[in-house]
Amino acid sequence: MGALIWVTSFLSSRLLLFGPLRLYYTNVLEFPFTGTEVLPYLVFFFLLGVAVLTVIGLLLGNWLYRKYLAALLSLACLLWVQGNLFIWGSGTLSGREIRWESCEIQCVIDRVLWVLVFASAMLCTSFWHKIARTLSAAFLLIQLISVLFYFIQ
């Protein structure tokens, strides 16, 4: 259960807390509210996400639980990589259309990475289960430091 809490916290924080906060802080002039105004809502939805994903995991049998844990962890890692390393220069939130044809190679790289990582999670479930707690904690810390850096600026 300990690994499940860490993994659901990592995924929920990426989607519902740190991801939106990073989007806000890197496009602050595009939003009509402050980060501190939206923070309570983000924390609420983060905690709700953790609770829902954890309850689902607890309802599963052992084999399916391990697959679920690996799937959530791989998804969280992929979302982090996509949002932090594979930023293909789509620009700020200006309302301009993204020219997808100019980033065909990046799209291929994205697809290959997503398929390979998710497939490895499904085929090497025990490996993902072993690293779940440590990897999730490390990424949570990285995300926290990143958002604190933006907040301090």
Buried (B, 14 or more C-beta within 10 A) or exposed (E): EEBBBBBBBBBBBBBBBBBBBBBBBEEEEEBEEEBEEBBEEBEEBBBEBBEEBBEBBEEBEEEEBBBBBBBBBBBBBBBBBBBBEEEBEEEEEEEEEEEEEEBEEBEEEBEEBBEEBBEBBEEEBEEBBEBBBEBBEEBBEEBEEBBEEBEEE
